[in-house]
Amino acid sequence: MTPLLKLSSAIDRVNEWIGRLTMWLVLAAVLISAGNAILRKAFSIGSNAWLEIQWYLFAAVFLLGVGYVLLKNAHVRIDFISTRLSKRTNAIIDILGLVIFTIPLAVIMIDLSWPVFERAWISGETSINAGGLIRWPAWLLLPAGFTILALQALSELIKRVAFLRGLRSEPFTVEHEKTAEELLIEELAAKAEAEAR
């Protein structure tokens, strides 16, 4: 299990780096969007390329950032239910979700999107809009994003299994103190449990 935990740690480090890079893409998208709007409104200067780069950056933020979100355990959860369950039960639910849904979906999406990227690359496909951009970078985001998701899902699967085997104290990566929201949820859950007794 130790080599797998090392692999998990390496994947986590890569996704930490990608996640931090992705945050800068948000800033780039905002600056380009604002600059484009100012030029268009104030000087009647516009370009389809500037609009399309905003779309590319928006897609990059979501597709490349998905592994970081999973790493930080910040994805959508039903906290009302998950806080009432033990860590062990949550780890088992996570394992099932990763094995049955997340990893197969990622593999299917990689398989389906790679030929689309490949065709765009070979053909030199460009946007149908005047002055538009080449399309292959946008199409490459799909297999890249789902590869990142699949790798992080594998890392999370390793961590959950290690937790169930007693090799980790937490089923996921914990790097920070609990937020006020998390503390409130725990407090409400404890009150509800006390009232139920």
CYANA upper distance limits for C-alpha pairs under 8 A (distance plus 0.5 A):
  1 MET  CA      5 LEU  CA      6.77
  1 MET  CA    162 ALA  CA      7.91
  2 THR  CA      6 LYS  CA      6.75
  3 PRO  CA      7 LEU  CA      6.71
  4 LEU  CA      8 SER  CA      6.61
  4 LEU  CA    158 ILE  CA      7.18
  5 LEU  CA      9 SER  CA      6.61
  5 LEU  CA    155 SER  CA      8.49
  5 LEU  CA    158 ILE  CA      7.15
  5 LEU  CA    159 LYS  CA      7.59
  5 LEU  CA    162 ALA  CA      8.40
  6 LYS  CA     10 ALA  CA      6.71
  7 LEU  CA     11 ILE  CA      6.73
  7 LEU  CA    155 SER  CA      7.87
  8 SER  CA     12 ASP  CA      6.62
  8 SER  CA    152 GLN  CA      8.47
  8 SER  CA    154 LEU  CA      7.99
  8 SER  CA    155 SER  CA      4.86
  8 SER  CA    156 GLU  CA      7.92
  8 SER  CA    158 ILE  CA      7.13
  8 SER  CA    159 LYS  CA      7.81
  9 SER  CA     13 ARG  CA      6.74
  9 SER  CA    155 SER  CA      8.01
 10 ALA  CA     14 VAL  CA      6.85
 11 ILE  CA     15 ASN  CA      6.68
 11 ILE  CA    151 LEU  CA      7.25
 11 ILE  CA    152 GLN  CA      6.94
 11 ILE  CA    155 SER  CA      6.99
 12 ASP  CA     16 GLU  CA      6.47
 12 ASP  CA     71 LEU  CA      7.17
 12 ASP  CA    152 GLN  CA      7.46
 12 ASP  CA    155 SER  CA      7.64
 13 ARG  CA     17 TRP  CA      6.80
 14 VAL  CA     18 ILE  CA      6.70
 15 ASN  CA     19 GLY  CA      6.30
 15 ASN  CA     67 GLY  CA      6.53
 15 ASN  CA     68 TYR  CA      5.88
 15 ASN  CA     71 LEU  CA      7.91
 15 ASN  CA    148 ILE  CA      8.01
 15 ASN  CA    152 GLN  CA      7.90
 16 GLU  CA     20 ARG  CA      6.77
 16 GLU  CA     68 TYR  CA      6.55
 16 GLU  CA     71 LEU  CA      8.31
 17 TRP  CA     21 LEU  CA      6.76
 18 ILE  CA     22 THR  CA      6.54
 18 ILE  CA     64 LEU  CA      7.56
 18 ILE  CA     65 GLY  CA      7.58
 18 ILE  CA     68 TYR  CA      7.76
 19 GLY  CA     23 MET  CA      6.92
 19 GLY  CA     64 LEU  CA      7.84
 19 GLY  CA     65 GLY  CA      5.86
 19 GLY  CA     67 GLY  CA      8.09
 19 GLY  CA     68 TYR  CA      5.55
 19 GLY  CA     69 VAL  CA      8.45
 20 ARG  CA     24 TRP  CA      7.50
 21 LEU  CA     25 LEU  CA      7.30
 22 THR  CA     26 VAL  CA      7.28
 22 THR  CA     60 ALA  CA      7.94
 22 THR  CA     61 VAL  CA      6.03
 22 THR  CA     64 LEU  CA      7.29
 22 THR  CA     65 GLY  CA      6.57
 23 MET  CA     27 LEU  CA      7.48
 23 MET  CA     61 VAL  CA      7.90
 24 TRP  CA     28 ALA  CA      6.80
 25 LEU  CA     29 ALA  CA      6.57
 25 LEU  CA     57 LEU  CA      6.76
 25 LEU  CA     60 ALA  CA      8.16
 25 LEU  CA     61 VAL  CA      6.93
 26 VAL  CA     30 VAL  CA      6.74
 26 VAL  CA     57 LEU  CA      7.84
 26 VAL  CA     58 PHE  CA      7.93
 26 VAL  CA     61 VAL  CA      7.16
 27 LEU  CA     31 LEU  CA      6.65
 28 ALA  CA     32 ILE  CA      6.55
 28 ALA  CA     57 LEU  CA      8.25
 29 ALA  CA     33 SER  CA      6.42
 29 ALA  CA     53 ILE  CA      8.47
 29 ALA  CA     54 GLN  CA      5.98
 29 ALA  CA     57 LEU  CA      6.39
 29 ALA  CA     58 PHE  CA      7.43
 30 VAL  CA     34 ALA  CA      6.54
 31 LEU  CA     35 GLY  CA      6.46
 32 ILE  CA     36 ASN  CA      6.37
 32 ILE  CA     50 TRP  CA      7.71
 32 ILE  CA     54 GLN  CA      7.37
 33 SER  CA     37 ALA  CA      6.63
 33 SER  CA     50 TRP  CA      8.40
 33 SER  CA     51 LEU  CA      8.09
 33 SER  CA     54 GLN  CA      7.05
 34 ALA  CA     38 ILE  CA      6.65
 35 GLY  CA     39 LEU  CA      6.63
 36 ASN  CA     40 ARG  CA      6.55
 36 ASN  CA     46 GLY  CA      7.41
 36 ASN  CA     50 TRP  CA      7.19
 36 ASN  CA     51 LEU  CA      8.15
 37 ALA  CA     41 LYS  CA      6.51
 38 ILE  CA     42 ALA  CA      6.12
 38 ILE  CA     43 PHE  CA      8.11
 39 LEU  CA     43 PHE  CA      5.71
 39 LEU  CA     44 SER  CA      6.82
 39 LEU  CA     45 ILE  CA      5.83
 39 LEU  CA     46 GLY  CA      7.24
 40 ARG  CA     44 SER  CA      4.97
 40 ARG  CA     45 ILE  CA      5.19
 40 ARG  CA     46 GLY  CA      5.65
 41 LYS  CA     45 ILE  CA      8.24
 46 GLY  CA     50 TRP  CA      8.24
 47 SER  CA     51 LEU  CA      7.25
 47 SER  CA    131 GLY  CA      7.33
 48 ASN  CA     52 GLU  CA      6.59
 48 ASN  CA    129 ASN  CA      7.21
 48 ASN  CA    130 ALA  CA      7.21
 48 ASN  CA    131 GLY  CA      6.21
 48 ASN  CA    132 GLY  CA      5.85
 49 ALA  CA     53 ILE  CA      6.60
 49 ALA  CA    131 GLY  CA      6.31
 49 ALA  CA    132 GLY  CA      5.17
 49 ALA  CA    133 LEU  CA      6.15
 50 TRP  CA     54 GLN  CA      7.01
 51 LEU  CA     55 TRP  CA      7.19
 52 GLU  CA     56 TYR  CA      6.71
 52 GLU  CA    132 GLY  CA      7.38
 52 GLU  CA    133 LEU  CA      7.36
 53 ILE  CA     57 LEU  CA      6.59
 53 ILE  CA    133 LEU  CA      8.25
 54 GLN  CA     58 PHE  CA      6.58
 55 TRP  CA     59 ALA  CA      6.64
 56 TYR  CA     60 ALA  CA      6.58
 56 TYR  CA    137 PRO  CA      8.49
 56 TYR  CA    138 ALA  CA      6.34
 57 LEU  CA     61 VAL  CA      6.63
 58 PHE  CA     62 PHE  CA      7.16
 59 ALA  CA     63 LEU  CA      6.46
 59 ALA  CA    138 ALA  CA      8.10
 59 ALA  CA    141 LEU  CA      7.90
 60 ALA  CA     64 LEU  CA      5.92
 60 ALA  CA     65 GLY  CA      8.01
 60 ALA  CA    141 LEU  CA      6.84
 61 VAL  CA     65 GLY  CA      5.98
 62 PHE  CA     66 VAL  CA      6.56
 63 LEU  CA    141 LEU  CA      7.04
 63 LEU  CA    142 LEU  CA      7.30
 63 LEU  CA    144 ALA  CA      8.24
 63 LEU  CA    145 GLY  CA      4.98
 63 LEU  CA    146 PHE  CA      7.70
 64 LEU  CA    141 LEU  CA      7.85
 64 LEU  CA    144 ALA  CA      7.74
 64 LEU  CA    145 GLY  CA      5.32
 64 LEU  CA    148 ILE  CA      7.45
 65 GLY  CA     69 VAL  CA      6.86
 65 GLY  CA    145 GLY  CA      8.26
 66 VAL  CA     70 LEU  CA      6.85
 66 VAL  CA    145 GLY  CA      7.68
 66 VAL  CA    148 ILE  CA      8.01
 66 VAL  CA    149 LEU  CA      6.62
 67 GLY  CA     71 LEU  CA      6.59
 67 GLY  CA    145 GLY  CA      8.42
 67 GLY  CA    148 ILE  CA      6.08
 67 GLY  CA    149 LEU  CA      5.23
 67 GLY  CA    151 LEU  CA      8.32
 67 GLY  CA    152 GLN  CA      5.95
 67 GLY  CA    153 ALA  CA      8.28
 68 TYR  CA     72 LYS  CA      6.67
 68 TYR  CA    152 GLN  CA      8.45
 69 VAL  CA     73 ASN  CA      6.67
 69 VAL  CA     74 ALA  CA      5.72
 69 VAL  CA     75 HIS  CA      6.34
 70 LEU  CA     74 ALA  CA      6.69
 70 LEU  CA     75 HIS  CA      6.41
 70 LEU  CA    149 LEU  CA      8.36
 70 LEU  CA    152 GLN  CA      7.39
 70 LEU  CA    153 ALA  CA      7.97
 71 LEU  CA    152 GLN  CA      7.17
 71 LEU  CA    156 GLU  CA      7.87
 71 LEU  CA    172 PHE  CA      8.37
 71 LEU  CA    173 THR  CA      7.45
 72 LYS  CA    173 THR  CA      7.31
 72 LYS  CA    174 VAL  CA      8.34
 73 ASN  CA    172 PHE  CA      7.75
 73 ASN  CA    173 THR  CA      8.16
 77 ARG  CA     82 SER  CA      7.96
 78 ILE  CA     82 SER  CA      6.58
 79 ASP  CA     83 THR  CA      6.09
 79 ASP  CA    185 ILE  CA      8.21
 80 PHE  CA     84 ARG  CA      7.45
 80 PHE  CA    185 ILE  CA      8.14
 81 ILE  CA     85 LEU  CA      7.30
 82 SER  CA     86 SER  CA      8.45
 82 SER  CA     90 ASN  CA      7.05
 83 THR  CA    185 ILE  CA      7.91
 83 THR  CA    186 GLU  CA      7.30
 83 THR  CA    189 ALA  CA      7.41
 84 ARG  CA    189 ALA  CA      7.11
 85 LEU  CA     89 THR  CA      6.58
 85 LEU  CA     90 ASN  CA      6.86
 86 SER  CA     90 ASN  CA      6.72
 87 LYS  CA     91 ALA  CA      6.50
 87 LYS  CA    170 GLU  CA      8.42
 87 LYS  CA    171 PRO  CA      7.68
 88 ARG  CA     92 ILE  CA      6.80
 88 ARG  CA    164 LEU  CA      7.18
 89 THR  CA     93 ILE  CA      6.73
 90 ASN  CA     94 ASP  CA      6.55
 91 ALA  CA     95 ILE  CA      6.62
 91 ALA  CA    160 ARG  CA      6.02
 91 ALA  CA    161 VAL  CA      8.38
 91 ALA  CA    163 PHE  CA      8.35
 91 ALA  CA    164 LEU  CA      7.97
 91 ALA  CA    171 PRO  CA      6.67
 92 ILE  CA     96 LEU  CA      6.78
 92 ILE  CA    160 ARG  CA      8.09
 93 ILE  CA     97 GLY  CA      6.66
 94 ASP  CA     98 LEU  CA      6.51
 94 ASP  CA    157 LEU  CA      8.31
 94 ASP  CA    160 ARG  CA      8.06
 95 ILE  CA     99 VAL  CA      6.54
 95 ILE  CA    157 LEU  CA      6.39
 95 ILE  CA    160 ARG  CA      7.18
 95 ILE  CA    161 VAL  CA      8.21
 96 LEU  CA    100 ILE  CA      6.21
 96 LEU  CA    101 PHE  CA      8.30
 97 GLY  CA    101 PHE  CA      5.82
 97 GLY  CA    102 THR  CA      6.88
 98 LEU  CA    102 THR  CA      5.21
 98 LEU  CA    103 ILE  CA      6.27
 98 LEU  CA    153 ALA  CA      6.75
 98 LEU  CA    154 LEU  CA      8.44
 98 LEU  CA    157 LEU  CA      7.27
 99 VAL  CA    103 ILE  CA      6.31
 99 VAL  CA    104 PRO  CA      7.61
 99 VAL  CA    157 LEU  CA      8.48
100 ILE  CA    104 PRO  CA      7.10
101 PHE  CA    105 LEU  CA      6.41
102 THR  CA    106 ALA  CA      6.63
102 THR  CA    150 ALA  CA      7.80
102 THR  CA    153 ALA  CA      7.48
103 ILE  CA    107 VAL  CA      6.69
103 ILE  CA    149 LEU  CA      8.44
103 ILE  CA    150 ALA  CA      5.93
103 ILE  CA    153 ALA  CA      6.99
103 ILE  CA    154 LEU  CA      8.12
104 PRO  CA    108 ILE  CA      6.62
105 LEU  CA    109 MET  CA      6.59
106 ALA  CA    110 ILE  CA      6.62
106 ALA  CA    146 PHE  CA      5.56
106 ALA  CA    147 THR  CA      7.30
106 ALA  CA    149 LEU  CA      7.22
106 ALA  CA    150 ALA  CA      6.10
107 VAL  CA    111 ASP  CA      6.68
107 VAL  CA    146 PHE  CA      7.91
107 VAL  CA    147 THR  CA      8.18
107 VAL  CA    150 ALA  CA      7.65
108 ILE  CA    112 LEU  CA      6.63
109 MET  CA    113 SER  CA      6.33
109 MET  CA    142 LEU  CA      8.16
109 MET  CA    143 PRO  CA      7.38
109 MET  CA    146 PHE  CA      7.16
110 ILE  CA    114 TRP  CA      6.37
110 ILE  CA    142 LEU  CA      7.68
110 ILE  CA    143 PRO  CA      5.08
110 ILE  CA    144 ALA  CA      8.32
110 ILE  CA    146 PHE  CA      6.58
110 ILE  CA    147 THR  CA      7.28
111 ASP  CA    115 PRO  CA      8.04
111 ASP  CA    143 PRO  CA      8.29
112 LEU  CA    116 VAL  CA      7.90
113 SER  CA    117 PHE  CA      6.88
113 SER  CA    139 TRP  CA      7.90
113 SER  CA    142 LEU  CA      6.65
113 SER  CA    143 PRO  CA      6.23
114 TRP  CA    118 GLU  CA      6.58
114 TRP  CA    140 LEU  CA      7.97
114 TRP  CA    142 LEU  CA      8.33
114 TRP  CA    143 PRO  CA      6.33
115 PRO  CA    119 ARG  CA      6.55
116 VAL  CA    120 ALA  CA      6.82
116 VAL  CA    139 TRP  CA      7.29
117 PHE  CA    121 TRP  CA      6.60
117 PHE  CA    136 TRP  CA      6.19
117 PHE  CA    139 TRP  CA      5.34
117 PHE  CA    140 LEU  CA      5.97
118 GLU  CA    122 ILE  CA      6.65
118 GLU  CA    136 TRP  CA      8.29
119 ARG  CA    123 SER  CA      6.43
120 ALA  CA    124 GLY  CA      6.15
120 ALA  CA    125 GLU  CA      5.41
120 ALA  CA    135 ARG  CA      6.94
120 ALA  CA    136 TRP  CA      5.62
120 ALA  CA    139 TRP  CA      8.03
121 TRP  CA    125 GLU  CA      7.38
121 TRP  CA    135 ARG  CA      8.46
121 TRP  CA    136 TRP  CA      5.80
124 GLY  CA    134 ILE  CA      7.39
124 GLY  CA    135 ARG  CA      8.19
124 GLY  CA    136 TRP  CA      7.96
125 GLU  CA    134 ILE  CA      6.42
125 GLU  CA    135 ARG  CA      6.17
125 GLU  CA    136 TRP  CA      7.45
126 THR  CA    132 GLY  CA      7.25
126 THR  CA    133 LEU  CA      6.18
126 THR  CA    134 ILE  CA      4.55
126 THR  CA    135 ARG  CA      5.69
127 SER  CA    131 GLY  CA      8.48
127 SER  CA    132 GLY  CA      5.43
127 SER  CA    133 LEU  CA      6.08
127 SER  CA    134 ILE  CA      6.63
127 SER  CA    135 ARG  CA      6.84
128 ILE  CA    132 GLY  CA      7.32
135 ARG  CA    139 TRP  CA      6.91
136 TRP  CA    140 LEU  CA      6.43
137 PRO  CA    141 LEU  CA      7.05
138 ALA  CA    142 LEU  CA      8.01
139 TRP  CA    143 PRO  CA      8.25
140 LEU  CA    144 ALA  CA      6.64
141 LEU  CA    145 GLY  CA      6.15
142 LEU  CA    146 PHE  CA      6.74
143 PRO  CA    147 THR  CA      6.44
144 ALA  CA    148 ILE  CA      6.72
145 GLY  CA    149 LEU  CA      6.74
146 PHE  CA    150 ALA  CA      6.50
147 THR  CA    151 LEU  CA      6.65
148 ILE  CA    152 GLN  CA      6.70
149 LEU  CA    153 ALA  CA      6.47
150 ALA  CA    154 LEU  CA      6.68
151 LEU  CA    155 SER  CA      6.80
152 GLN  CA    156 GLU  CA      6.62
153 ALA  CA    157 LEU  CA      6.54
154 LEU  CA    158 ILE  CA      6.74
155 SER  CA    159 LYS  CA      6.83
156 GLU  CA    160 ARG  CA      6.65
156 GLU  CA    172 PHE  CA      7.30
157 LEU  CA    161 VAL  CA      6.70
158 ILE  CA    162 ALA  CA      6.56
159 LYS  CA    163 PHE  CA      6.59
159 LYS  CA    168 ARG  CA      7.96
159 LYS  CA    171 PRO  CA      6.31
159 LYS  CA    172 PHE  CA      6.68
160 ARG  CA    164 LEU  CA      6.80
160 ARG  CA    171 PRO  CA      5.30
160 ARG  CA    172 PHE  CA      7.30
161 VAL  CA    165 ARG  CA      6.72
161 VAL  CA    171 PRO  CA      8.47
162 ALA  CA    166 GLY  CA      6.76
162 ALA  CA    167 LEU  CA      5.54
162 ALA  CA    168 ARG  CA      6.34
162 ALA  CA    171 PRO  CA      8.15
163 PHE  CA    167 LEU  CA      6.02
163 PHE  CA    168 ARG  CA      5.08
163 PHE  CA    169 SER  CA      6.82
163 PHE  CA    170 GLU  CA      6.71
163 PHE  CA    171 PRO  CA      5.61
164 LEU  CA    168 ARG  CA      8.50
164 LEU  CA    171 PRO  CA      8.30
170 GLU  CA    174 VAL  CA      7.92
178 LYS  CA    182 GLU  CA      6.36
178 LYS  CA    183 LEU  CA      6.85
179 THR  CA    183 LEU  CA      6.77
180 ALA  CA    184 LEU  CA      6.59
181 GLU  CA    185 ILE  CA      6.66
182 GLU  CA    186 GLU  CA      6.74
183 LEU  CA    187 GLU  CA      6.61
184 LEU  CA    188 LEU  CA      6.59
185 ILE  CA    189 ALA  CA      6.56
186 GLU  CA    190 ALA  CA      6.59
187 GLU  CA    191 LYS  CA      6.71
188 LEU  CA    192 ALA  CA      6.60
189 ALA  CA    193 GLU  CA      6.59
190 ALA  CA    194 ALA  CA      6.60
191 LYS  CA    195 GLU  CA      6.62
192 ALA  CA    196 ALA  CA      6.62
193 GLU  CA    197 ARG  CA      7.12
